[in-house]
């Protein structure tokens, strides 16, 4: 997902509480609390913080995510990123310096959603 142009951004000065649904790609550099269900890619920037259950196409974490994740494609936790919650995805990558605290379910049939 790195280098990929995303459709929308939740900026660093925004705090959002609620439910987010959509089909587009999204980057979160601010704070989001609630529930996220997007078919596209979700990227959490280095300053981003998410406390939510996530159902996504793919997820890239550079900041912090607290909540269970279900991804139809892959989940990547980059250096400095932290994910606390159970993860279900076809692919999971954790870079050196990234952390994942929770269970992992590698879903090879692609029915993670």
Secondary structure by P-SEA (a helix, b strand, c coil): cccccccccccccccccccccccccccccbbbccbbbbccbbbbcccbbbbccccccbbbbcbbbcbbbbbccbbbbcccbbbcbbbbccbbbbcccbbbcbbbbbccccccc
